Amino acid sequence: MVLRPISAWQQLERRATIQSNLASQRMEGLEPDAEVLQDCEKWVRGEASIDDIVEIYKARLRASGAMSHVSKPLK
C-alpha cells in the first residue's frame, strides 16, 4: 500500500486519538507493550495504515501462538 504524506495537523489529531485510546485501555487495567506503541507511532507519522498495523499485530500474535485460531489473511 502506498501512503500519502500527512500534515503536521493530521499527526496531532492522530496522536490525540492514540492518547485517548491508550487512556481508555489503561482505565481498564491494560497496558500495551512497546511494540504496540511503536506501531501506533508509525500510524501517527503516516508510515503505516490502520489496516497495516492490525495485520502486523495479528501476525505477531500468530507467531507467539496466542491466536492460532485466527486465519491468515487472504492475498
N, C-alpha and C positions, 0 to 999 in steps of 0.2 A: 504494500500500500504506500502510495506517495502522499506525504503530508505537506500541507502548505504552511509556511511560517505563520506564527501567530503573534499578535501585537503584545506590547507590554501590558496593556489594559486587559486583554484576554488572559494573560498569565496571572494577573492579580485576581481576576474573577475565579480562575481555576484553583488558585491557591486557597482562596476563601472557601470554595466548595470542599476541597480536601480537608481543610482545618475543621469545618463544620461536621463533616462525616467522621473524622477521627475523634472529635469530641463526643459524638453520639456513641461511637463504639466504646470509648473509654468509660462513659457513663454506665455501659452495660458490663463493665469489667473486662473488656477485651483490649488487648494491646497488639497492634500489628508488628510484625518483625521488620528488621532493617531492609530486607529485600522488597517487601511491600511498599515501604516508604520510598525507596529508590525508584520503584516502578511508578509510584504516584508523581514523583518529581519529573519523570520522563513525560508523563501526560501534561503536567503543568507547563513544561517547556515546549510542548508541541512535538516531541521526539517520538511519540507513540500515541496511537488512538486508544480509546477505552476498550475497543474490541481486542486490540493487540495486548493490552495489559491483562484482560480477562484470560486470554489464551495462554499468556506467559504464566499466570498464576495457576491455571488448571494443569499445565504441563509440569510445573514444579510439584504440585500435589500428586499427580500421577507418578512422577519419578520417585516420590517418597513412599508410594503405596497407599497414601491416605485417601485417594479417590479411585481405587481400582474399579469401582462400579460405573464411573463416568466414561462414556465412549469418546474415542479420539475424534477430532474434527474431520469432517468430510472435505476433501480437496478436489 
